[in-house]
Amino acid sequence: MKMLTCKDASHLISERLERPLGFQERWGLRMHLWICVSCRQFVRQLTLMRLALRKLGERAKADAAGAELSPEARERIRKALAERGGHENEHEH
């Protein structure tokens, strides 16, 4: 079995996020990670990025869920739009 290059390993590290790796791919990657500090660091960085993005997405969903307008705010907007609409009609006559 040919030893993976860092380029090959980084490709497989990313690929395994999208699909299950085959036996030879997993074994080759495992062997490469065993000897390569840089690629192990890449795995840690990628894992940290995924976790941070997942948390950011969860926070954005929570913020969006709580972003509904109060009934009072809706009424103020409705009144402001109605007043604005009334003024525009005055200019047309």
MODELLER restraints for C-alpha pairs under 7 A, 6 or more apart:
rsr = mdl.restraints
at = mdl.atoms
rsr.add(forms.Gaussian(group=physical.xy_distance, feature=features.Distance(at['CA:3:A'], at['CA:28:A']), mean=6.82, stdev=0.5))
rsr.add(forms.Gaussian(group=physical.xy_distance, feature=features.Distance(at['CA:4:A'], at['CA:28:A']), mean=6.49, stdev=0.5))
rsr.add(forms.Gaussian(group=physical.xy_distance, feature=features.Distance(at['CA:4:A'], at['CA:32:A']), mean=6.27, stdev=0.5))
rsr.add(forms.Gaussian(group=physical.xy_distance, feature=features.Distance(at['CA:6:A'], at['CA:39:A']), mean=6.70, stdev=0.5))
rsr.add(forms.Gaussian(group=physical.xy_distance, feature=features.Distance(at['CA:9:A'], at['CA:29:A']), mean=5.91, stdev=0.5))
rsr.add(forms.Gaussian(group=physical.xy_distance, feature=features.Distance(at['CA:10:A'], at['CA:39:A']), mean=6.88, stdev=0.5))
rsr.add(forms.Gaussian(group=physical.xy_distance, feature=features.Distance(at['CA:13:A'], at['CA:43:A']), mean=6.94, stdev=0.5))
rsr.add(forms.Gaussian(group=physical.xy_distance, feature=features.Distance(at['CA:33:A'], at['CA:39:A']), mean=6.13, stdev=0.5))
rsr.add(forms.Gaussian(group=physical.xy_distance, feature=features.Distance(at['CA:33:A'], at['CA:40:A']), mean=5.66, stdev=0.5))
